[in-house]
Protein backbone atom coordinates (compact mmCIF):
# COMPACT_ATOMS: atom_id res chain seq x y z
CA UNK A 1 0.00 0.00 0.00
CA UNK A 2 1.41 3.34 -1.04
CA UNK A 3 1.50 6.48 1.11
CA UNK A 4 1.78 8.89 -1.82
CA UNK A 5 -1.08 11.36 -2.35
CA UNK A 6 -1.34 10.13 -5.94
CA UNK A 7 -0.02 6.80 -7.19
CA UNK A 8 -0.26 5.13 -10.58
CA UNK A 9 0.50 1.44 -10.26
CA UNK A 10 1.32 -0.40 -13.48
CA UNK A 11 -1.15 1.67 -15.50
CA UNK A 12 -1.87 0.82 -19.11
CA UNK A 13 -4.29 3.13 -20.93
CA UNK A 14 -5.14 4.73 -24.23
CA UNK A 15 -7.90 5.15 -26.75
CA UNK A 16 -7.53 3.14 -29.97
CA UNK A 17 -4.15 1.82 -28.80
CA UNK A 18 -2.59 1.86 -25.34
CA UNK A 19 -0.22 4.81 -25.35
CA UNK A 20 0.62 4.26 -21.66
CA UNK A 21 2.05 0.86 -20.83
CA UNK A 22 2.91 -0.21 -17.29
CA UNK A 23 3.32 3.34 -15.95
CA UNK A 24 4.02 3.68 -12.25
CA UNK A 25 4.36 7.03 -10.50
CA UNK A 26 4.14 8.35 -6.95
CA UNK A 27 3.40 12.00 -6.21
CA UNK A 28 3.51 13.29 -2.65
CA UNK A 29 1.42 16.19 -1.39
CA UNK A 30 3.02 19.54 -2.24
CA UNK A 31 5.27 17.96 -4.86
CA UNK A 32 5.44 19.60 -8.28
CA UNK A 33 5.74 17.21 -11.23
CA UNK A 34 6.32 18.07 -14.87
CA UNK A 35 5.64 15.73 -17.77
CA UNK A 36 7.53 16.35 -21.00
CA UNK A 37 7.43 14.52 -24.29
CA UNK A 38 6.58 14.74 -27.98
CA UNK A 39 3.06 15.11 -29.32
CA UNK A 40 1.02 11.93 -28.99
CA UNK A 41 3.23 10.24 -26.41
CA UNK A 42 0.52 10.09 -23.73
CA UNK A 43 0.98 13.22 -21.58
CA UNK A 44 -2.70 14.19 -21.72
CA UNK A 45 -3.78 10.56 -21.30
CA UNK A 46 -1.58 10.35 -18.20
CA UNK A 47 -3.26 13.42 -16.69
CA UNK A 48 -6.72 12.10 -17.57
CA UNK A 49 -5.98 8.71 -16.01
CA UNK A 50 -4.49 10.33 -12.90
CA UNK A 51 -7.55 12.56 -12.50
CA UNK A 52 -9.97 9.66 -12.91
CA UNK A 53 -11.55 10.86 -16.15
CA UNK A 54 -10.07 7.95 -18.15
CA UNK A 55 -10.13 4.41 -16.79
CA UNK A 56 -6.95 2.41 -17.31
CA UNK A 57 -7.20 -0.89 -19.16
CA UNK A 58 -4.94 -2.35 -16.47
CA UNK A 59 -3.26 -1.19 -13.30
CA UNK A 60 -4.81 1.24 -10.88
CA UNK A 61 -4.77 4.82 -9.69
CA UNK A 62 -4.70 5.49 -5.95
CA UNK A 63 -5.69 8.93 -4.69
CA UNK A 64 -5.12 9.72 -1.04
CA UNK A 65 -5.09 6.00 -0.19
CA UNK A 66 -8.25 5.08 -2.14
CA UNK A 67 -8.66 3.56 -5.58
CA UNK A 68 -9.85 6.41 -7.82
CA UNK A 69 -12.35 4.09 -9.51
CA UNK A 70 -14.29 3.91 -6.21
CA UNK A 71 -14.53 7.69 -5.80
CA UNK A 72 -17.21 10.01 -7.11
CA UNK A 73 -16.13 12.78 -9.49
CA UNK A 74 -16.90 15.27 -6.71
CA UNK A 75 -14.59 13.44 -4.28
CA UNK A 76 -11.81 13.40 -6.88
CA UNK A 77 -12.32 17.11 -7.55
CA UNK A 78 -11.79 17.86 -3.87
CA UNK A 79 -8.22 16.57 -4.23
CA UNK A 80 -7.35 17.01 -7.92
CA UNK A 81 -7.53 20.14 -10.06
CA UNK A 82 -6.52 20.01 -13.72
CA UNK A 83 -5.46 23.07 -15.67
CA UNK A 84 -6.26 22.30 -19.33
CA UNK A 85 -4.13 23.58 -22.17
CA UNK A 86 -7.26 24.77 -24.00
CA UNK A 87 -9.39 27.25 -22.08
CA UNK A 88 -12.62 26.12 -23.74
CA UNK A 89 -14.30 29.51 -23.38
CA UNK A 90 -17.86 28.48 -24.20
CA UNK A 91 -20.10 30.30 -21.74
CA UNK A 92 -20.25 34.08 -21.21
CA UNK A 93 -18.84 34.16 -17.68
CA UNK A 94 -16.86 36.85 -15.94
CA UNK A 95 -13.36 36.05 -14.77
CA UNK A 96 -14.65 35.92 -11.18
CA UNK A 97 -17.45 33.50 -12.10
CA UNK A 98 -14.94 31.29 -13.90
CA UNK A 99 -12.69 31.20 -10.84
CA UNK A 100 -15.64 30.65 -8.54
CA UNK A 101 -16.50 27.43 -10.40
CA UNK A 102 -13.57 25.94 -8.48
CA UNK A 103 -15.75 25.89 -5.36
CA UNK A 104 -18.28 23.51 -6.96
CA UNK A 105 -16.85 20.29 -5.44
CA UNK A 106 -17.37 21.73 -1.97
CA UNK A 107 -21.07 22.60 -2.39
CA UNK A 108 -24.11 20.46 -1.80
CA UNK A 109 -26.72 20.65 -4.54
CA UNK A 110 -28.62 23.95 -4.72
CA UNK A 111 -26.51 25.59 -2.00
CA UNK A 112 -25.68 29.28 -2.06
CA UNK A 113 -22.11 30.47 -1.88
CA UNK A 114 -20.72 31.32 1.53
CA UNK A 115 -18.55 34.26 2.50
CA UNK A 116 -15.66 31.77 2.75
CA UNK A 117 -16.28 30.64 -0.84
CA UNK A 118 -16.28 34.21 -2.10
CA UNK A 119 -13.10 34.94 -0.13
CA UNK A 120 -11.43 31.84 -1.60
CA UNK A 121 -12.20 33.06 -5.12
CA UNK A 122 -10.88 36.55 -4.39
CA UNK A 123 -7.74 35.09 -2.81
CA UNK A 124 -7.15 32.84 -5.83
CA UNK A 125 -7.59 35.80 -8.20
CA UNK A 126 -5.14 37.80 -6.12
CA UNK A 127 -2.61 34.94 -6.22
CA UNK A 128 -2.53 35.11 -10.04
CA UNK A 129 -2.56 38.94 -10.05
CA UNK A 130 -6.04 38.91 -11.57
CA UNK A 131 -8.27 40.87 -9.20
CA UNK A 132 -8.45 43.72 -11.70
CA UNK A 133 -9.96 41.29 -14.24
CA UNK A 134 -12.70 39.97 -11.94
CA UNK A 135 -15.64 41.67 -13.65
CA UNK A 136 -14.36 41.26 -17.20
CA UNK A 137 -16.09 38.80 -19.50
CA UNK A 138 -13.77 35.84 -20.10
CA UNK A 139 -14.23 36.35 -23.87
CA UNK A 140 -12.66 39.81 -23.61
CA UNK A 141 -9.44 38.62 -21.99
CA UNK A 142 -6.42 38.26 -24.18
CA UNK A 143 -3.24 36.22 -24.34
CA UNK A 144 -2.49 34.35 -21.16
CA UNK A 145 -5.20 36.02 -19.07
CA UNK A 146 -7.80 33.24 -19.54
CA UNK A 147 -5.14 30.68 -18.63
CA UNK A 148 -4.40 32.66 -15.45
CA UNK A 149 -8.12 32.57 -14.61
CA UNK A 150 -8.09 28.77 -15.01
CA UNK A 151 -5.06 28.57 -12.74
CA UNK A 152 -6.96 30.69 -10.22
CA UNK A 153 -9.95 28.32 -10.56
CA UNK A 154 -7.68 25.37 -9.75
CA UNK A 155 -6.29 27.25 -6.72
CA UNK A 156 -9.82 28.18 -5.63
CA UNK A 157 -10.74 24.50 -5.80
CA UNK A 158 -8.28 23.92 -2.97
URUR-V224339 format. One record per run of one state. SS is the DSSP state (H for helix, E for strand, - for the rest). FROM is the first residue (numbers start at 1). TO is the last residue. If there is no record, write none. Layout:
<<SS FROM TO> <SS FROM TO>>
This chain:
<<- 1 5> <E 6 14> <- 15 17> <E 18 27> <- 28 42> <H 43 50> <- 51 57> <E 58 63> <- 64 65> <E 66 67> <H 68 70> <- 71 72> <H 73 77> <- 78 93> <E 94 94> <H 95 106> <- 107 114> <H 115 127> <- 128 130> <H 131 133> <- 134 136> <E 137 137> <H 138 140> <- 141 144> <H 145 157> <- 158 158>>
